[in-house]
């Protein structure tokens, strides 16, 4: 399995707009983490960007994990980049 770094952006007024989807988002993240498909995820301090490391067979599979998240499906995340990552340490 390969690791993929994701950098994404949040929508404006994210703290208010995410409320209806937050629990589903957190449940999804927990399931991905427990299954080994998500190493880490979190927002920047100013809640404008999100960073994550996904574990997947290929880039298409990593994108599928990202795009199945309630935050992506409900435009809380507005865009993202994904890059294969080589973990040295």
N, C-alpha and C positions, 0 to 999 in steps of 0.2 A: 504494500500500500504506500501511496505517496502522500505528502503533506502539501496543503495549499493555503496560502495566506490570502485573506480577504480583507480589503479596505473598502468601506462603504460610507455613504452619507445618509444622515437623517433628514426628514422633512422639517419644515418650519413648525414651531410650536409642538415639538415632538412630545414633551411631557404631558400635554393635554391629549394629543391625538392618539398616543399609544395606549391609553387607558383601556379601551374595550378589547384590545388584543394582547395585553401584557401577560396575562396568565397562560394563554395558549402558547405564546412565544416562549415563556420560561419553561413550560412543560415540554415543549419541543426540544429546547436546548438541553434539558436534563436527560431526555431520552437519547439524544445524540451523544452526549458525553458518556453516559453509562454504556452505550454500545461501542464506544471507542472511535466514533466518527467526528468528534469535536474535542480538540485539545483545550482550547481557551477561547473566550470571547468577552468583549466588553466595550463600552463607549469611551471616548475621550472625555476628559473632565468637563469640557464645555458642551458635551452631548451634541456635537455636530458630526462626528465620525464614529464608525464602529470598526473594530479590528477583531479578526478571528483566525484560528488555524483549524482547518478541517482535514480529515484523513479520508482519502478516497482512492479508488483505483485509477482514475484519470480526471482530467479537468472537467469534462462533461458531467461526471458524477458529482464532483464538488459543486458545480453550478446548480445541479439539481437539488442538492441539500440546501443551498442558500435560497433558491427560489421557492422551495416548499415551506419556508418559514413564514408564519403569519405576518411578520413585519414587512417582508417583501411583498407578499400577496395583497397587503392593505396599504401600500405606499408609505409606510413608516420609514423604511429604507428606500431611498429614491434612486440610487445608483450604486454600483460596486465594481471593483476590479478584483481579479483573482490571478494569483501567480503561483506556480509550483515553487516550493520552498525546500532547500536542502539544509536540514538541521545539522549543525556542526556539534553543538553542545546542547 
